[in-house]
Amino acid sequence: MRAGHALALLLREYGVESVFGIPGVHTIELYRGFAEAGISTHPARHEQGAGFMADAYARQTGKPGVCALVTGPGVLNALTPLAQAWHDSIPLLFVTATTRSDLLGRERGPLHDIRDQVAAVAGVTEHSWLARTPQELPGLVARAWTAMTEGRPRPAHIAIPIDVLTTEVDGPFTRVVLQPEEHEPDQEAFRAAAALLGRAGTPAIIAGGGARGAAAEVRALAEMLGAPVVTTGNAAGLLPPGHPLAVGTLLPFAGTQDLLRDADVVLAVGTEFSETDVLYTGRDVEFGGSLIRLDIDPANLQAPMPAKVALQGDAGTALARLTGLIDREPAANGPARAGDARAGVAWTAQSLGHHPWLDAVSAALPEDTAVVLDSTQLAYTAHHYLSPAEPTAWTATYGLGTLGAALPMAVGAAIAQPQRPVLAIAGDGGSLFTLTELATAVDLGRQLTLLIWDNRGYGEIRDSFDRASATRVDTEVTAFDHALIAQGFGAHGVRVTSPEALGEALHTAMRTDVVTVVVAAGF
């Protein structure tokens, strides 16, 4: 048995069921092992697409997404989704081939060679290692799993020279068990936080991506306190729409800003206060009362917003502990304060123009739809205007802010949950970054819908030029007919010019087992 084959079997021991990538001459031994291990492989049409698919798979399942990539260009093509996974704290593993051991760093130009592949990947994640021998692989996989699943999730990369992948080994590898790092909770800090929340008259909660897996614990504490809950983009849906304490993803707007400024105690859970959470209006978050911060990453406990009380720990475990220390009646004014925050949104004229289209989208979607948003103006409004039912129903990767992620991520979501309807929303400009993944979507043989908001170019960049009183440059790029292009990939394509027609087209597309591209003329 060769090392690549044995590594694939080892990954199955970690529970890996799906791998994304494009097979190549340097990864044949991995793919030989995937087949024997019963691991499903999903070929993208570009390695960037494979990375985005694995990212979405991780978000939907809660398990690490895995990519197998060839040396050099295969790895470099996928650095953008790896950087996105780092930015959003997503467990993503790249297993890659690299240059033959005796040629590493020699700069003699063998096939796919780059100066230092491990260092290149280390530019976007701190966990990037080289396996110089087969015997190192079990330990590196264990370290990667620790990086992805203990503490703050971070992506990891293991580079394996092509000669190491083909080295004969004595049977499958044995899984290495690393002792988890013990972290004793600061009981005094928890008691101090409980005391502040226990006597708060106008408490509020901000829940970020670090609370995404702690919906029940956030809800229990919010209801005990009578505290309105504001979510960042990565925690959208943490409280269901219609819950009286749910403010939604409205952090940039005046109503939410007033809520947080007037609160005597704010508990911020799993958020680093990224500028992208307030980018819509550019308002900074201000607090008039005490700020309690809870985060699994100690680096996030005091910056950029210093905390009166800092709690380190996993969101679910720590919130349950905190709730157990509090005994009080909920503040009666919580629902009213949440309602005031929701009402205090000053939509722009452009956003108001989006609302009829988004109402049509919302009415057409089956209840359990997974929606993936790209960077496009209609999606920016949707991010704040629509309310997902739960966190996996909504993915908007606005931290890194790359274009083109939505379509391949929708493919990854469809693979993760084969029975769930999936909708991606992208712009006509951004969709062209990864439109080749329509071929991957069609190969799945199931429902997947791509809604393209067609404003005939890079609409947000165009408007930015106008706001800066600058002459537009290179903003009017487009494609002739996205619906016709979709048909070339084997998908169904339709163009609509009104919200009513959009609603009808989406209602059909979301309930039909084919890939459909709906182009909405929003220009």
FENSUL-V630230 format. One record per residue. RES is the residue in three letters. PHI is phi as a letter, one per 20 degrees, with the letter a starting at -180 (* if undefined). Layout:
((RES;PHI) (RES;PHI))
This chain:
((MET;*) (ARG;e) (ALA;f) (GLY;f) (HIS;f) (ALA;f) (LEU;f) (ALA;f) (LEU;f) (LEU;f) (LEU;f) (ARG;f) (GLU;f) (TYR;e) (GLY;n) (VAL;f) (GLU;d) (SER;c) (VAL;c) (PHE;d) (GLY;q) (ILE;c) (PRO;f) (GLY;b) (VAL;f) (HIS;e) (THR;d) (ILE;f) (GLU;f) (LEU;f) (TYR;f) (ARG;g) (GLY;f) (PHE;g) (ALA;f) (GLU;f) (ALA;f) (GLY;m) (ILE;e) (SER;f) (THR;d) (HIS;c) (PRO;f) (ALA;e) (ARG;d) (HIS;b) (GLU;f) (GLN;f) (GLY;f) (ALA;f) (GLY;f) (PHE;f) (MET;f) (ALA;f) (ASP;f) (ALA;f) (TYR;g) (ALA;f) (ARG;f) (GLN;f) (THR;e) (GLY;m) (LYS;d) (PRO;g) (GLY;e) (VAL;c) (CYS;d) (ALA;d) (LEU;c) (VAL;e) (THR;g) (GLY;m) (PRO;f) (GLY;g) (VAL;f) (LEU;f) (ASN;f) (ALA;d) (LEU;f) (THR;f) (PRO;f) (LEU;f) (ALA;f) (GLN;f) (ALA;f) (TRP;f) (HIS;f) (ASP;d) (SER;l) (ILE;d) (PRO;f) (LEU;c) (LEU;d) (PHE;d) (VAL;d) (THR;c) (ALA;f) (THR;b) (THR;g) (ARG;g) (SER;g) (ASP;f) (LEU;d) (LEU;g) (GLY;m) (ARG;e) (GLU;l) (ARG;d) (GLY;m) (PRO;f) (LEU;g) (HIS;m) (ASP;f) (ILE;c) (ARG;g) (ASP;b) (GLN;f) (VAL;f) (ALA;f) (ALA;f) (VAL;f) (ALA;f) (GLY;f) (VAL;c) (THR;b) (GLU;f) (HIS;d) (SER;b) (TRP;c) (LEU;d) (ALA;e) (ARG;e) (THR;c) (PRO;g) (GLN;f) (GLU;f) (LEU;f) (PRO;g) (GLY;f) (LEU;f) (VAL;f) (ALA;f) (ARG;f) (ALA;f) (TRP;f) (THR;f) (ALA;f) (MET;e) (THR;c) (GLU;c) (GLY;m) (ARG;f) (PRO;f) (ARG;c) (PRO;f) (ALA;c) (HIS;b) (ILE;c) (ALA;e) (ILE;c) (PRO;g) (ILE;f) (ASP;f) (VAL;f) (LEU;g) (THR;e) (THR;f) (GLU;f) (VAL;c) (ASP;e) (GLY;m) (PRO;f) (PHE;f) (THR;e) (ARG;f) (VAL;e) (VAL;d) (LEU;e) (GLN;f) (PRO;f) (GLU;f) (GLU;f) (HIS;c) (GLU;e) (PRO;f) (ASP;e) (GLN;f) (GLU;f) (ALA;f) (PHE;f) (ARG;f) (ALA;f) (ALA;f) (ALA;f) (ALA;f) (LEU;f) (LEU;f) (GLY;f) (ARG;d) (ALA;f) (GLY;e) (THR;c) (PRO;f) (ALA;b) (ILE;c) (ILE;d) (ALA;d) (GLY;d) (GLY;g) (GLY;f) (ALA;d) (ARG;g) (GLY;e) (ALA;c) (ALA;f) (ALA;f) (GLU;f) (VAL;f) (ARG;f) (ALA;f) (LEU;f) (ALA;g) (GLU;f) (MET;f) (LEU;e) (GLY;m) (ALA;d) (PRO;g) (VAL;d) (VAL;d) (THR;d) (THR;e) (GLY;g) (ASN;f) (ALA;c) (ALA;g) (GLY;n) (LEU;f) (LEU;d) (PRO;f) (PRO;f) (GLY;n) (HIS;f) (PRO;f) (LEU;e) (ALA;e) (VAL;e) (GLY;n) (THR;e) (LEU;c) (LEU;g) (PRO;f) (PHE;e) (ALA;f) (GLY;f) (THR;f) (GLN;f) (ASP;f) (LEU;g) (LEU;f) (ARG;f) (ASP;e) (ALA;f) (ASP;e) (VAL;b) (VAL;c) (LEU;d) (ALA;d) (VAL;d) (GLY;m) (THR;c) (GLU;e) (PHE;l) (SER;f) (GLU;f) (THR;f) (ASP;f) (VAL;c) (LEU;f) (TYR;g) (THR;d) (GLY;m) (ARG;f) (ASP;e) (VAL;f) (GLU;c) (PHE;c) (GLY;e) (GLY;d) (SER;e) (LEU;d) (ILE;d) (ARG;d) (LEU;c) (ASP;b) (ILE;f) (ASP;d) (PRO;f) (ALA;f) (ASN;e) (LEU;e) (GLN;c) (ALA;c) (PRO;e) (MET;d) (PRO;f) (ALA;d) (LYS;f) (VAL;c) (ALA;d) (LEU;c) (GLN;d) (GLY;q) (ASP;f) (ALA;g) (GLY;f) (THR;f) (ALA;f) (LEU;f) (ALA;f) (ARG;f) (LEU;f) (THR;f) (GLY;f) (LEU;e) (ILE;d) (ASP;c) (ARG;b) (GLU;e) (PRO;f) (ALA;f) (ALA;f) (ASN;e) (GLY;g) (PRO;g) (ALA;f) (ARG;f) (ALA;f) (GLY;f) (ASP;f) (ALA;f) (ARG;f) (ALA;f) (GLY;e) (VAL;d) (ALA;e) (TRP;f) (THR;f) (ALA;g) (GLN;f) (SER;f) (LEU;f) (GLY;f) (HIS;f) (HIS;g) (PRO;f) (TRP;f) (LEU;f) (ASP;f) (ALA;f) (VAL;f) (SER;g) (ALA;f) (ALA;e) (LEU;e) (PRO;g) (GLU;g) (ASP;d) (THR;f) (ALA;e) (VAL;d) (VAL;c) (LEU;d) (ASP;e) (SER;e) (THR;b) (GLN;f) (LEU;f) (ALA;f) (TYR;g) (THR;f) (ALA;g) (HIS;g) (HIS;d) (TYR;e) (LEU;e) (SER;c) (PRO;f) (ALA;f) (GLU;a) (PRO;g) (THR;f) (ALA;e) (TRP;b) (THR;c) (ALA;c) (THR;e) (TYR;e) (GLY;f) (LEU;f) (GLY;m) (THR;f) (LEU;e) (GLY;n) (ALA;f) (ALA;f) (LEU;f) (PRO;f) (MET;f) (ALA;f) (VAL;f) (GLY;f) (ALA;f) (ALA;f) (ILE;f) (ALA;f) (GLN;c) (PRO;f) (GLN;e) (ARG;e) (PRO;f) (VAL;c) (LEU;c) (ALA;d) (ILE;d) (ALA;b) (GLY;e) (ASP;f) (GLY;f) (GLY;f) (SER;f) (LEU;f) (PHE;f) (THR;c) (LEU;f) (THR;f) (GLU;f) (LEU;g) (ALA;f) (THR;f) (ALA;f) (VAL;f) (ASP;f) (LEU;f) (GLY;m) (ARG;b) (GLN;f) (LEU;a) (THR;c) (LEU;d) (LEU;e) (ILE;d) (TRP;e) (ASP;e) (ASN;d) (ARG;m) (GLY;p) (TYR;e) (GLY;f) (GLU;f) (ILE;f) (ARG;g) (ASP;f) (SER;f) (PHE;f) (ASP;f) (ARG;f) (ALA;e) (SER;l) (ALA;d) (THR;f) (ARG;f) (VAL;c) (ASP;l) (THR;d) (GLU;d) (VAL;f) (THR;a) (ALA;c) (PHE;f) (ASP;b) (HIS;f) (ALA;f) (LEU;f) (ILE;g) (ALA;g) (GLN;f) (GLY;f) (PHE;e) (GLY;n) (ALA;e) (HIS;e) (GLY;c) (VAL;b) (ARG;d) (VAL;c) (THR;c) (SER;b) (PRO;g) (GLU;f) (ALA;f) (LEU;f) (GLY;g) (GLU;f) (ALA;f) (LEU;f) (HIS;g) (THR;f) (ALA;f) (MET;f) (ARG;d) (THR;c) (ASP;e) (VAL;b) (VAL;e) (THR;c) (VAL;d) (VAL;d) (VAL;e) (ALA;d) (ALA;f) (GLY;d) (PHE;e))
